[in-house]
Amino acid sequence: MMFHFFLFLPGLMGLVLRWITPLTIVPTVTLVGLALFDIAADKASLNWGIAILTIVLLVMFSQYLKEVPLPIPLYKVGSGCTISWFYLFKLFPVLLAILLSWGLCAILTAADAFPEDNLARTDLNIDIISNSPWFRFPYPGQWGLPTVSPAAVLGMIAGVIASMIESVGDYYACARIAGAPPPPIHAINRGIGIEGIGCLLAGLWGSGNGTTSYSENIGAIGVTKVGSRRVVQFAAITMMIFGIIGKFGAAMVTIPDPVVGGIFLVMFSMITAVGLSSLQYVSLSSSRNIFIIGFSIFFGLALPKWFQANSGILQTGSETFDQVLTVLLQTSMLVGGILGCFLDNTIPGTPEERGLLKWNKHLISSQDKDESKSDSYDFPIGMEAIKRMSWTEYLPFCPNFTGCCRRRKGSFAP
């Protein structure tokens, strides 16, 4: 958490954006999706029939039936019975696909159509529901006082660095899918800082994991086309309420892994496609660009895969340093993103060839000319008061942050 704030308070993470170009974003975001391929494939392979059924339902609801409304009968005082048209498939394709596949698995389980050890059964974890309490209220320090060791701290820092690189890619992917302008420096800084606060709270509550952006949720936005912050806020409140209901959480565990695998295959593919969509800004007729794109993505897949298969290969003499390097080199989006960034900023190329002219024009158009989206990254309240305080321009997390030098109107300075 302190490492997050070390980068957040002075705005160090935002300074990196000056070197982030389309050819940096492409391998970073693309590898966010491709790196999760094994997880989705492993879960789906537990029962390909159920996984494919889930995929078919999700694709049918989200793509073919999204513009098909369903009639909902309503009664209004004074006008009697009326019909309201509701776009059910457009709003809830993921939920519908999960419920239908989950329900079918429950029916087949009750009919004993699955073998006893088949992971598509819904009764494999059924005992968890009866053993879980109805209500459970978490509190800080519930598992005792935390312990700190240098090796664990350095290992976590390595994971945090990899997580932050992935988060930057997630921010760009989410903005792209939601139709928002690319995230500016202050939004990147604020996002990293909030992740640090989330890690602090997770540590206090003893959840055993950090807090970071979740690529699966970005895939869900791409499938459902629902990117409203109100929906996310409502979902957060709902999860906090259901988080204290033990029976509800236990029931979610009974969702078969093949159903989850089918959902993952669709969502992760959306993230991969979003990463590739940034190629529209660069010249694909340039052999330089083709080399950077191909080598960054391929090497970003190959090197982490090799390190995962040879986890103890690093022998530098320092176990802690070996652990840090292993975590970093096993992160595909980190390897591919850094390689793409290095090659694009060192191999000679014209701004037009690198896509900088279109990219900068796109940023200026999104942030300065489109008034309906210019406040996409503003605070929900208090912006008028903040803008009246000139000193807030030097706070790296404020929407009116200008960086080290004031940005002139009509120009772009990352």
SULSULWO-V758979 format. One record per pair of residues at least 12 apart in sequence whose C-alpha atoms are under 8 Angstrom apart, sorted by the first residue. I is the first residue (numbers start at 1). J is the second residue. If there is no record, write none. Layout:
<<I;J> <I;J>>
This chain:
<<1;196> <1;197> <1;199> <1;200> <2;196> <3;157> <3;160> <3;196> <4;160> <4;192> <4;193> <4;195> <4;196> <5;193> <5;196> <7;189> <7;193> <8;189> <8;190> <8;192> <8;193> <8;396> <8;397> <9;189> <9;193> <9;395> <9;396> <9;397> <10;396> <11;186> <11;189> <11;396> <11;397> <12;189> <13;188> <13;189> <13;192> <14;185> <14;186> <14;188> <14;189> <15;185> <15;414> <17;185> <17;414> <18;413> <18;414> <19;341> <19;345> <20;341> <21;341> <21;344> <21;355> <21;356> <21;359> <22;278> <22;279> <22;281> <22;282> <22;354> <22;355> <22;356> <22;359> <23;278> <23;279> <23;282> <23;289> <23;292> <23;293> <23;340> <23;341> <23;344> <23;354> <24;337> <24;338> <24;340> <24;341> <24;344> <25;169> <25;172> <25;275> <25;278> <25;337> <26;275> <26;276> <26;277> <26;278> <26;279> <26;293> <26;337> <27;275> <27;276> <27;293> <27;296> <27;297> <27;300> <27;333> <27;336> <27;337> <27;340> <28;166> <28;169> <28;275> <28;333> <28;334> <28;336> <28;337> <29;166> <29;169> <29;170> <29;172> <29;173> <29;271> <29;272> <29;274> <29;275> <29;276> <29;333> <30;271> <30;272> <30;273> <30;274> <30;275> <30;276> <30;297> <30;333> <31;272> <31;297> <31;300> <31;301> <31;332> <31;333> <31;336> <32;166> <32;169> <32;170> <32;215> <32;271> <32;272> <32;332> <32;333> <33;215> <33;268> <33;269> <33;270> <33;271> <33;272> <34;268> <34;269> <34;272> <35;301> <35;332> <35;333> <36;268> <37;265> <37;268> <39;261> <40;260> <40;261> <40;262> <40;264> <40;265> <41;261> <41;265> <42;261> <43;257> <43;258> <43;260> <43;261> <43;262> <44;257> <44;258> <44;259> <44;260> <44;261> <44;262> <45;258> <45;261> <46;118> <46;119> <46;120> <46;257> <46;258> <47;118> <47;119> <47;120> <47;258> <48;258> <50;101> <50;105> <50;120> <50;258> <50;259> <50;262> <51;258> <51;259> <51;260> <51;261> <51;262> <51;263> <52;262> <53;101> <53;262> <54;97> <54;98> <54;101> <54;259> <54;262> <54;263> <55;97> <55;262> <55;263> <55;265> <55;266> <57;97> <58;93> <58;94> <58;96> <58;97> <58;263> <61;89> <61;90> <61;93> <61;97> <62;89> <62;90> <62;93> <62;94> <62;223> <62;224> <65;89> <65;90> <66;87> <66;88> <66;89> <66;90> <66;91> <67;87> <67;89> <67;90> <68;87> <68;89> <69;85> <69;86> <69;87> <69;88> <69;89> <70;85> <70;86> <70;87> <70;88> <71;83> <71;84> <71;85> <71;86> <72;84> <72;85> <72;86> <90;224> <90;225> <91;224> <91;225> <91;226> <92;224> <93;223> <93;224> <94;220> <94;223> <94;224> <94;263> <98;259> <98;260> <98;263> <101;259> <102;122> <102;255> <102;256> <102;259> <105;120> <105;121> <105;122> <105;256> <106;121> <106;122> <106;123> <108;121> <109;121> <109;122> <109;123> <119;256> <119;257> <119;258> <120;256> <120;257> <120;258> <120;259> <121;256> <122;254> <122;255> <122;256> <123;254> <124;254> <125;253> <125;254> <126;251> <126;254> <128;250> <128;251> <129;247> <129;250> <129;251> <130;247> <132;246> <132;247> <132;250> <133;245> <133;246> <133;247> <134;245> <134;246> <134;247> <135;244> <135;245> <135;246> <135;247> <136;244> <136;245> <136;246> <137;244> <138;205> <138;244> <139;205> <140;204> <140;205> <140;206> <141;204> <141;205> <141;206> <142;205> <142;206> <143;206> <151;320> <154;320> <154;324> <155;320> <155;323> <155;324> <155;327> <157;324> <158;324> <158;325> <158;327> <158;328> <159;324> <159;327> <159;328> <161;328> <162;327> <162;328> <162;331> <162;334> <163;212> <164;192> <164;212> <165;333> <165;334> <166;333> <166;334> <167;192> <167;212> <167;213> <168;188> <170;213> <170;214> <170;215> <170;218> <171;183> <171;188> <173;218> <173;271> <173;274> <173;275> <174;218> <174;221> <176;274> <177;218> <177;221> <177;222> <177;225> <177;274> <178;221> <178;222> <178;225> <178;226> <178;227> <180;373> <180;376> <181;363> <181;366> <181;367> <181;373> <181;374> <181;376> <182;363> <182;366> <183;377> <185;396> <185;414> <186;396> <186;397> <186;398> <186;399> <186;401> <187;377> <187;397> <187;399> <189;396> <189;397> <190;396> <190;397> <190;398> <195;211> <195;212> <195;213> <196;211> <198;210> <198;211> <198;212> <199;211> <199;212> <215;268> <215;271> <216;264> <216;267> <216;268> <218;267> <218;271> <219;266> <219;267> <219;268> <219;269> <219;270> <219;271> <220;267> <222;267> <222;270> <222;271> <223;267> <223;270> <281;354> <281;355> <281;356> <281;358> <281;359> <282;352> <282;353> <282;354> <282;355> <282;356> <282;358> <283;352> <283;353> <283;354> <283;355> <286;353> <288;347> <288;349> <289;353> <289;354> <292;340> <292;343> <292;344> <293;340> <296;335> <296;336> <296;337> <296;339> <296;340> <297;336> <299;335> <299;336> <300;332> <300;333> <300;334> <300;335> <300;336> <300;337> <301;332> <301;336> <303;329> <303;330> <303;332> <304;329> <304;330> <304;331> <304;332> <304;335> <305;330> <307;326> <307;329> <307;330> <308;330> <311;326> <314;326> <360;412> <363;412> <364;410> <364;411> <364;412> <368;410> <377;399> <378;399> <379;399> <387;400>>
